[in-house]
Amino acid sequence: MMRSIVRGGVAGAAGTTVLNAVTYADMALRGRPSSQTPAETVDRIAKDTGHPVPGAGDEHDNRLSGLGALSGIAVGCGIGVAVSLARGTGIRMPWWLGGVVTGVLAMAATDLPMARLGVSDPTSWSAKDWASDVVPHLLYGVTTYGIVASCDERP
């Protein structure tokens, strides 16, 4: 089981790196700003749980930015672990289907809390907004699931 956890964490970290690279490339190509929704989601969760992020002004904003990025890394690694553990129990899909399912899980893990907390409303997103979310998450999923599946022990 420990191997499966480590394998999933590593696969999720690789998938997260791909997701970030694709997102930053999109920002560079289109000249769009980075999303503030991860930081806003962290801020809302921290306040709602009675543990607001300390600081004021730039110091507070910088902490939120860092925590937002760290939450994305945690979700990416965590989904990788979950997928690896599921695969270890016998849930096996073709690489492409496993990649799509993994990407959808990661997207749901980030988009649902943000929508539930009122940070963003996906029903109001444009096609470009959806593409900016779907494409990196699908590439995350294919990378993460591909690594997990390729690490299966051979007889």
C-alpha positions as CSV (number, residue, x, y, z in Angstrom):
1,M,0.0,0.0,0.0
2,M,2.8,2.4,0.8
3,R,4.2,1.9,-2.7
4,S,0.8,2.8,-4.2
5,I,0.6,5.9,-2.1
6,V,4.1,7.1,-3.1
7,R,3.5,6.2,-6.7
8,G,0.2,8.1,-6.7
9,G,1.8,11.1,-5.0
10,V,4.7,11.2,-7.6
11,A,2.2,10.8,-10.5
12,G,0.0,13.5,-9.1
13,A,3.0,15.8,-8.7
14,A,4.0,15.2,-12.4
15,G,0.4,15.8,-13.5
16,T,0.3,19.0,-11.5
17,T,3.5,20.2,-13.2
18,V,1.9,19.5,-16.6
19,L,-1.2,21.3,-15.5
20,N,0.8,24.4,-14.3
21,A,3.0,24.4,-17.5
22,V,-0.1,24.3,-19.7
23,T,-1.8,27.0,-17.7
24,Y,1.3,29.3,-17.7
25,A,1.7,28.8,-21.5
26,D,-1.9,29.8,-22.0
27,M,-1.4,32.9,-19.9
28,A,1.8,33.8,-21.9
29,L,0.1,33.1,-25.3
30,R,-3.1,35.0,-24.6
31,G,-1.7,37.6,-22.2
32,R,-4.3,36.7,-19.6
33,P,-3.8,37.3,-15.9
34,S,-3.5,34.4,-13.4
35,S,-6.7,33.3,-11.7
36,Q,-7.3,34.6,-8.3
37,T,-9.9,31.9,-7.5
38,P,-7.5,29.6,-5.7
39,A,-6.5,32.4,-3.3
40,E,-10.1,33.5,-2.9
41,T,-11.2,29.9,-2.1
42,V,-8.5,29.5,0.5
43,D,-9.4,32.9,2.0
44,R,-13.1,31.9,2.2
45,I,-12.4,28.5,3.7
46,A,-10.0,30.0,6.3
47,K,-12.5,32.6,7.3
48,D,-15.4,30.2,7.4
49,T,-13.4,27.8,9.7
50,G,-12.5,30.7,12.1
51,H,-8.8,30.7,11.1
52,P,-8.4,33.8,8.8
53,V,-5.0,34.1,7.1
54,P,-3.0,36.7,9.0
55,G,-1.5,39.9,7.6
56,A,-2.7,42.9,5.8
57,G,-2.3,44.4,2.3
58,D,0.4,42.8,0.1
59,E,1.6,40.5,2.9
60,H,-1.9,39.0,3.3
61,D,-2.4,38.8,-0.5
62,N,1.0,37.1,-1.0
63,R,0.2,34.5,1.7
64,L,-3.2,33.8,0.0
65,S,-1.4,33.5,-3.4
66,G,1.0,31.0,-1.9
67,L,-1.7,29.0,-0.1
68,G,-3.8,28.9,-3.2
69,A,-0.9,27.4,-5.2
70,L,-0.1,25.0,-2.4
71,S,-3.7,23.9,-2.3
72,G,-3.6,23.1,-6.0
73,I,-0.4,21.0,-5.4
74,A,-2.1,19.2,-2.5
75,V,-5.2,18.4,-4.7
76,G,-3.0,17.2,-7.5
77,C,-1.0,14.9,-5.4
78,G,-4.0,13.7,-3.4
79,I,-6.0,12.8,-6.5
80,G,-2.9,10.9,-7.8
81,V,-2.8,8.9,-4.5
82,A,-6.5,8.2,-4.7
83,V,-6.3,7.0,-8.3
84,S,-3.3,4.8,-7.5
85,L,-5.0,3.3,-4.5
86,A,-8.1,2.6,-6.6
87,R,-6.0,1.0,-9.3
88,G,-4.4,-1.1,-6.6
89,T,-7.8,-2.5,-5.6
90,G,-8.4,-3.6,-9.2
91,I,-10.2,-0.6,-10.7
92,R,-8.4,-0.5,-14.0
93,M,-9.3,1.4,-17.1
94,P,-7.7,2.0,-20.5
95,W,-5.1,4.8,-20.2
96,W,-7.3,7.3,-22.1
97,L,-10.4,6.7,-20.0
98,G,-8.5,6.6,-16.8
99,G,-6.9,9.9,-17.9
100,V,-10.2,11.5,-18.5
101,V,-11.7,10.3,-15.2
102,T,-8.6,11.4,-13.3
103,G,-8.8,14.9,-14.9
104,V,-12.5,15.2,-14.2
105,L,-11.9,14.2,-10.6
106,A,-9.2,16.9,-10.2
107,M,-11.4,19.5,-11.9
108,A,-14.3,18.6,-9.6
109,A,-12.1,18.8,-6.5
110,T,-11.1,22.4,-7.4
111,D,-14.2,23.7,-9.1
112,L,-16.9,22.4,-6.8
113,P,-15.6,24.0,-3.6
114,M,-15.1,27.3,-5.5
115,A,-18.6,27.2,-6.8
116,R,-20.1,26.1,-3.5
117,L,-18.4,28.9,-1.6
118,G,-19.6,31.5,-4.2
119,V,-16.0,32.4,-5.3
120,S,-16.9,31.7,-9.0
121,D,-20.0,30.6,-10.9
122,P,-19.1,28.1,-13.6
123,T,-22.5,28.5,-15.2
124,S,-21.4,32.0,-16.2
125,W,-18.1,31.0,-17.7
126,S,-17.4,31.6,-21.4
127,A,-16.1,28.9,-23.8
128,K,-12.6,30.3,-23.3
129,D,-13.0,30.1,-19.6
130,W,-14.0,26.5,-19.8
131,A,-11.2,25.7,-22.2
132,S,-8.7,27.3,-19.8
133,D,-10.0,24.9,-17.1
134,V,-10.7,21.7,-19.0
135,V,-7.6,21.4,-21.1
136,P,-5.0,21.6,-18.3
137,H,-7.1,19.3,-16.1
138,L,-7.4,16.7,-18.9
139,L,-3.7,16.8,-19.5
140,Y,-3.1,16.5,-15.7
141,G,-5.4,13.4,-15.8
142,V,-3.7,11.7,-18.7
143,T,-0.2,12.4,-17.2
144,T,-1.2,11.2,-13.7
145,Y,-3.1,8.1,-14.8
146,G,-0.5,7.2,-17.4
147,I,2.3,7.2,-14.8
148,V,0.2,5.3,-12.3
149,A,-0.7,2.7,-14.9
150,S,2.8,2.4,-16.3
151,C,4.1,1.6,-12.8
152,D,2.1,-1.6,-12.4
153,E,4.3,-4.4,-11.2
154,R,5.0,-6.9,-14.0
155,P,4.7,-10.7,-13.3
